[in-house]
């Protein structure tokens, strides 16, 4: 078997052959007059009319049989009435339609992986394969390195992610998932616009990262000589400012950045959506989210029943409401309302759960995450303690808040609450978060006193909610990283 370097040298010689014959191996434009998906849709009429068509794409297969060359050409276009992407067969037949010298040049210089343009008339082979009989062809891009083998492909996961463009090219199932993820956000966007929500844009560079508890990526604004952070939420504190500004329904879909570890459910860069709904509370939000998730499932997958991580669930079922403290007590025998930090640490050690941070907020959150994996759902987790929800409105005279988290297949797939709009209470909670930061908690929420000032001017009762790509991963049954178009990789070296 030839080495990669030998293959490259052979293709460089073919490149020189094309150049010597005056054929530009990298022209700027193709003269194609129809996409392959459109050709497949309109094949009967085009064949009957004996129309000459010109298609272009990458050569995915070559089969030479003496005076015949069969070529599979792929252009990635998609039919409006089919999930299939555009692949079409072309036939070069020496002594018929195509000039002998053009046939020979194709045979001599074209490899799998090259981009070509072919022109000719349509017919159906004896095997009932829709085909274009080539009269003319043109090189569009001469490839110097080969594609992975069709059946073996890229086996090493690091190489798959590093050479993602080849992984996507050779793996139709993965390519389809990337398309579906785009539709996931299209369906979400349409859902909110149809219900009167305004799509907005908020800053991705912030002086204080509000709206979530996570370690941020830090950067520096040279012009202002100002240390800044990449946002960790989709503009939560900004969208609440829009509530105060008189916009009653807003949403944003955008990238967020969290300087945390990687796992099947966690990435450092991903897409989230957050909505804010004035004059609504967390109960209204729960009803809307149930409707949204069911709508996404049906529009994308045509079903409501799924399996993920050993869990089987149906989004059309009744959604249970699970009490935060009661569920932890049921699974671990720990009552978080009275347990000391040492008691929680002992229980985590007994459960063989690794934890970081030794303040009560982090310890309780770690204990809950252990319990979460055992819940199939669909369910809403409610009655979170105030300490883990610094932006949520309290249940009157209680030490828990009006917060809800959808739980599906052991995963949190969203978070929402009746937003805290009491400026005094919010300032006190920010003070608590500030002390946690001073004590070394890198995931504590940064206090934002200008946000408190906004609350002093007045914000209406509001429900806010956010969710992200994790929901798509659960429905698709894939790890989150597998669904990134280009996962982050360390540079070679």
Secondary structure, 3 states (H helix, E strand, C coil): CCCHHHHHHHHHHHHHHHHHCCCCCCCCCCCCCCCHHHHHHCHHHHHHCCCEEEEEEEEEEEEEECCEEEEEEEEEEECCCCCCEEEEEEEEEECEEECHHHHHHHHHHCCCCCEEEEEEEEEECCCCCEEEEEEEEEEEECCCCCCCCCCCCCCCHHHHHHCHHHHHHHCHHHHHHHHHHHHHHHHHHHHHHHCCCEECCCCCEECCCCCCCCCCCEEEECCCCEEEEECCCCCHHHHHHHHHCCCCEEEEEEEEECCCCCECCECCEEEEEEEEEECCCHHHHHHHHHHHHHHHHHHHHCCCEEEECCEEEECCCCCEEEEHHHHHHHHHCCCCCCCCHHHHHHHHHHCCCCCCCCCHHHHHHHHHHHHHCCCCCCEEEECCEHHHCCCECECCCCCEECEEEEEECCEECCEEEEECCCHHHHHHHHHHHHHHHHCCCCCCCCCCHHHHHHHHHCCCCEEEEEEEHHHHHHHHCCCCHHHCCCCCCCCCC
